[in-house]
Every structure is written in C-alpha cells, then in structure tokens.
Amino acid sequence: MKTKFTLYALIASVSLAVSAGQPPDLTGEGPATFKANLGKVVTLRGRLEEGKEGPCLFGATPTNVVFYVIPDMPPSGIYTYPGSWDRLMHQQVRVTGELKFRSFDRMKKDSLVQAPPDYYYMVLQQTSVEGIQPK
C-alpha cells in the first residue's frame, strides 16, 4: 500500500513538473485568456501567414482576437525575416514568446480617421517558431 502511494505521488509530481515547465498554449482561447496571460511566455499553433501588420497564425485564435508576430524594427526601418520564418510560411507552426498587447485610441476628434484594431503580438526577434505536423 505504501509503495502504491509513493508511486502515485511520484507520477503526480513528475507530471506537475513537466506541465509547469511548459508555457500555456492559448490556441483557440478567447480574449479573457489572452488578457490574463499578458507579459507571460505563451505558445500558439496555426498556419503561418502574412497579415496586415506582420506574420500571423491562421486558425490560432477566434475571430475576436487579433494576433501578429511583429519585428522590432531597426532605425533603418528595413527588416529581413530570418530564413527559418520564410521556409515555414504557409506551414503549421508553433510560436512561443512573450505575449504583448497594442491598443489604439478611437476617440479622436476626426471621425473620418480610421484606427487599426487592437491586437496581441509577440516580438519576432524574441519568439521561437517551429514547424509541426497538422493534427
């Protein structure tokens, strides 16, 4: 009996240690989960595509959550994506990095000026990307 208990306790502690070391996967989660994980390292899975603001993950978020991977632009304003990102374009990937948020003021005096949608993002230079097999 004591051996069974020890074995169960060992299995439980190993599984907790493994899950504690993995960043949370926010794939398919809604705005509340994204907001709760701001500033934390997270993972998202989807098809890497070119979006309006930079690379995005098609199928990774519901329609009410906008997510991009944006490069930290050098002073020259010119940035070349790493070859690994180019090779993975249009492929299923997993990105892992710190989740950030950018918001835009929509209360401008000029109602004819459009503001982009608020969005969540990761900084490309601080984000890892790896190809995965689709499920």
N, C-alpha and C positions, 0 to 999 in steps of 0.2 A: 504494500500500500504506500509506504513512504517512498519507494522507488518510482512508482507511478506519479505521485505528486511532484517529485523532483523533476521528472522527465517533462511533465506538463508545464511546470514553471520555467524550465529551460527553453522549451519551444516558444512559449509566450514571450519571454524576454528577448529571444533572438528575433522573432517576428516584429516586435515593437522597435528594436534597434534598427532593423532594416528599413521599416517604414519611416522611422524618424529621420533617417539619413537621406531620404528621397524628397525632393521638392514636390509640393502638391500639384496634381495635374488638373488644370482648370478647363480642359477641353469640354465644350458644351455647357459650361456653367453660365449663370446669369449675372447681371450687374452687381447684385449684392455680394456674391462670392468674389468677383473681381475687386470690388471696393475693399472688402475685408482683407485682401492679400496685397494691397498696395505697399511697395517698398520691400516686399519679400521675393525671394527667388522662387519662381514657379515654372511649370512646364505646360506647353500647349502642343497639340498634334493637329496637323492638317496638311493640305496641299499648298506648297509654297508657290505663291503667285505674286505678280507685280500689282500693287494697289496704287491709289491716288497719291498717298504720302510716302510710299515705300513698300517693301515686301510685306505681304500679309499671308495669313493662313486660311485658305478657303475651307469651310466646313468645321473650323475650330470653335467658333463662337455663334451664339444665336444672333439673329438679325439686329437686336437692340444693343449689341456690344460690338464696338469697332476696335480692331486691334491691328497694329503695324509693328514692324521692326525697322527702326529709323537709325541711319548712321549719324554719328556725332560729326558734323561737317568741319573740315579743316578751314583755316582762314581763306584759302583759295576758293572755297565754295565748290570744289570738284572732288568727287569721291568715286573710287572704283571699287565695286563689290569684290570680295575675295572669290577666287576661282571655285572654292567649295560651294559657295552660295549659287554661283552660276550653274554649276553641274547639277544642283539639287532643284533648280527651278522646275515647276510643274510636276514635282515628285511629292510623295507623302514624307513628311519630316516631323521631327520633334525638336522644338526650340526650348531652351532653358536659359532664363536670365531674370534680372530684377524687373518686376512689374512697376511701371510708372503710368501717370495719367496727365493728359493735357486737356485743359478746358478753355473755351473761348467765350468772351463777353458778347452776349446777344442783345444787350440793352443799349446799343449805340443810338445816337441821335438820328442818324441817317438810316431809315428803314430800308433803303434800297441796297445797302451794302450787306452782302451775304457773309455769314460766318461759317467756317467749316464745322463739321460735327465734332463733339468732344470724343476723345479716343484714348484707349490704353495702348501702351507701347513698351518695347524693350529697346535698349541702345545696341545697335548691331555689333559694334566692336566689343561689347561685353556680354554677348549672347552666343551660346553654342548651338549649332544646328547639326542634326544627324539624320540621315535617311532611315526610314523604317518601312517595313513591309506592310501594305494595307491589310486590314483585318477582314 
